[in-house]
Amino acid sequence: MSLDAIIARIASDADARVAEIEAAAKAKTAEILAEAEKRAGAVEARIREAGVREAAGTRERVIAMAELSARKALLAAKQELLDEAFATAVEELGALEKDAWRAVFKHLVAGAGLKGSYEVIASKREAAFLDDVFLKGFGPKLSVSKETREPGGGFVLRGGKTELNFTFPALTRSLRPLLEKELLGRLGIEG
């Protein structure tokens, strides 16, 4: 499955989840605002005798607090959606088949501009995708490590005492701040 197809699938899944979360957030917002209006009306009725100006001020503060609470609920829903989207991305990347995984490997190693010798540490499943013929075509000298790790997809390059983390969880964590606004935009949600 290509990276574009994965992104399209994530976007599609996220669109459905966005609609669900937005509906829940709107319902919660309406509920919060309705309760705030009810409380504001009760407060206003009790203090009307003390002065219309004081009642209006109190009403505005109660509504402002309700609006703040609604904004917090919407922000929490957006955060939940982003968490789900990135978790799904890591899951999808971790399930890549051999050819797609190799294409991602090539892209990441080529983009790193490495020199020297490195051992490739991957999961047992992904280490099977690597062989001497495939690893010969790179700038740095690469060899498959006897050590395996279950990093959730991706790989680690070890050169001496240095380890470069190209695991999918680590890559998505590092890219998340750059991608959150774009992802929300693609989903039609204001960032």
C-alpha positions as CSV (number, residue, x, y, z in Angstrom):
1,M,0.0,0.0,0.0
2,S,1.6,3.4,-1.0
3,L,2.1,6.2,1.4
4,D,-0.5,8.3,-0.5
5,A,-3.0,5.4,-0.2
6,I,-2.3,5.2,3.5
7,I,-2.8,8.9,3.9
8,A,-6.0,8.7,1.9
9,R,-7.3,5.8,4.0
10,I,-6.3,7.6,7.2
11,A,-8.1,10.8,6.0
12,S,-11.1,8.7,5.0
13,D,-11.2,7.0,8.4
14,A,-10.6,10.3,10.1
15,D,-13.4,12.0,8.2
16,A,-15.8,9.5,9.6
17,R,-14.4,9.9,13.0
18,V,-14.4,13.7,12.7
19,A,-18.1,13.7,11.9
20,E,-18.7,11.5,14.9
21,I,-16.6,13.6,17.2
22,E,-18.0,16.9,15.9
23,A,-21.5,15.7,16.4
24,A,-20.7,14.7,20.0
25,A,-18.9,18.0,20.6
26,K,-21.8,20.0,19.2
27,A,-24.3,18.0,21.3
28,K,-22.1,18.6,24.4
29,T,-21.7,22.3,23.5
30,A,-25.5,22.6,23.1
31,E,-26.0,20.8,26.4
32,I,-23.5,23.0,28.2
33,L,-24.9,26.2,26.7
34,A,-28.5,25.1,27.5
35,E,-27.5,24.5,31.1
36,A,-25.6,27.8,31.2
37,E,-28.7,29.6,29.9
38,K,-30.9,27.9,32.4
39,R,-28.5,28.8,35.3
40,A,-28.1,32.3,33.9
41,G,-31.8,32.8,33.8
42,A,-32.2,31.6,37.4
43,V,-29.4,33.9,38.6
44,E,-30.9,36.8,36.7
45,A,-34.4,36.2,38.2
46,R,-33.0,36.1,41.7
47,I,-31.0,39.2,41.5
48,R,-33.3,41.3,39.3
49,E,-34.3,43.2,42.5
50,A,-30.7,44.1,43.2
51,G,-30.3,45.6,39.8
52,V,-30.6,44.9,36.1
53,R,-26.9,45.9,35.5
54,E,-25.6,43.4,38.0
55,A,-27.8,40.6,36.6
56,A,-26.6,41.3,33.0
57,G,-22.9,41.2,34.2
58,T,-23.5,37.9,36.0
59,R,-25.3,36.4,33.0
60,E,-22.4,37.3,30.7
61,R,-19.9,35.8,33.0
62,V,-21.9,32.5,33.3
63,I,-22.3,32.4,29.5
64,A,-18.5,33.2,29.0
65,M,-17.7,30.3,31.3
66,A,-20.0,28.0,29.4
67,E,-18.4,29.1,26.1
68,L,-15.0,28.5,27.6
69,S,-16.1,25.0,28.7
70,A,-17.5,24.3,25.2
71,R,-14.2,25.4,23.6
72,K,-12.3,23.1,26.0
73,A,-14.6,20.2,25.0
74,L,-14.0,20.9,21.3
75,L,-10.2,21.2,21.8
76,A,-10.3,17.8,23.7
77,A,-12.2,16.3,20.8
78,K,-9.7,17.6,18.2
79,Q,-6.8,16.2,20.3
80,E,-8.6,12.9,20.5
81,L,-9.0,12.8,16.8
82,L,-5.4,13.7,16.2
83,D,-4.3,11.0,18.7
84,E,-6.4,8.4,16.8
85,A,-5.1,9.6,13.4
86,F,-1.5,9.3,14.4
87,A,-2.0,6.0,16.1
88,T,-3.7,4.7,13.0
89,A,-0.8,6.0,10.9
90,V,1.7,4.1,13.1
91,E,-0.4,1.0,12.9
92,E,-0.7,1.2,9.1
93,L,3.0,1.8,8.6
94,G,3.8,-1.1,11.0
95,A,1.8,-3.4,8.8
96,L,3.4,-2.5,5.5
97,E,4.3,-5.4,3.2
98,K,7.8,-6.0,2.0
99,D,7.9,-3.8,-1.2
100,A,6.2,-0.8,0.5
101,W,8.4,-1.2,3.6
102,R,11.5,-1.3,1.4
103,A,10.3,1.9,-0.4
104,V,9.9,3.7,2.9
105,F,13.3,2.3,4.0
106,K,15.0,3.6,0.9
107,H,13.4,7.0,1.2
108,L,14.4,7.4,4.9
109,V,18.0,6.3,4.4
110,A,18.5,8.3,1.3
111,G,17.0,11.4,3.0
112,A,19.3,11.1,6.0
113,G,22.5,11.7,4.0
114,L,24.5,9.1,6.0
115,K,28.2,8.1,5.6
116,G,30.0,5.2,7.2
117,S,28.8,1.8,8.3
118,Y,25.6,1.0,10.1
119,E,23.8,-2.0,11.4
120,V,20.0,-2.1,10.6
121,I,18.0,-3.2,13.7
122,A,14.4,-4.1,13.0
123,S,11.7,-6.5,14.1
124,K,12.0,-10.1,13.1
125,R,9.3,-9.6,10.5
126,E,10.9,-6.5,9.0
127,A,14.5,-7.9,9.2
128,A,13.3,-10.6,6.8
129,F,12.7,-7.8,4.2
130,L,16.4,-7.0,4.2
131,D,19.1,-8.9,2.4
132,D,22.7,-8.1,1.2
133,V,21.6,-7.5,-2.4
134,F,19.0,-4.9,-1.3
135,L,21.4,-3.2,1.2
136,K,24.2,-2.8,-1.4
137,G,22.5,0.0,-3.2
138,F,22.9,2.6,-0.4
139,G,25.5,5.3,0.2
140,P,26.4,4.2,3.7
141,K,27.5,0.6,4.2
142,L,24.5,-1.3,5.7
143,S,24.3,-4.7,7.3
144,V,21.5,-6.5,9.0
145,S,22.0,-6.8,12.8
146,K,21.7,-10.1,14.6
147,E,19.8,-8.1,17.2
148,T,16.1,-7.6,16.7
149,R,13.7,-5.2,18.4
150,E,9.9,-4.8,18.2
151,P,9.8,-1.0,17.8
152,G,6.3,-0.9,16.3
153,G,7.6,-0.7,12.7
154,G,10.5,0.9,11.1
155,F,14.1,0.4,12.1
156,V,17.1,1.7,14.0
157,L,20.5,2.3,12.4
158,R,23.5,1.7,14.7
159,G,26.9,3.0,13.8
160,G,29.3,2.5,16.7
161,K,27.8,4.0,19.8
162,T,25.3,6.1,17.9
163,E,21.7,4.9,17.1
164,L,19.5,6.7,14.7
165,N,15.9,6.0,15.4
166,F,13.7,5.6,12.2
167,T,11.0,3.7,14.0
168,F,7.5,4.7,12.9
169,P,6.4,5.7,16.4
170,A,9.4,8.0,16.8
171,L,9.0,9.5,13.3
172,T,5.4,10.3,13.8
173,R,6.1,11.8,17.2
174,S,8.8,14.1,15.6
175,L,6.6,15.0,12.6
176,R,3.3,15.5,14.6
177,P,3.8,19.2,15.4
178,L,4.4,19.9,11.7
179,L,1.5,17.8,10.5
180,E,-1.3,18.5,13.0
181,K,-2.5,21.7,11.4
182,E,-2.4,20.3,7.9
183,L,-4.2,17.1,9.0
184,L,-7.0,19.2,10.6
185,G,-7.2,21.3,7.5
186,R,-7.6,18.2,5.3
187,L,-10.3,17.0,7.6
188,G,-12.1,20.4,7.3
189,I,-11.6,21.3,10.9
190,E,-10.3,24.7,12.0
191,G,-6.9,24.3,13.8
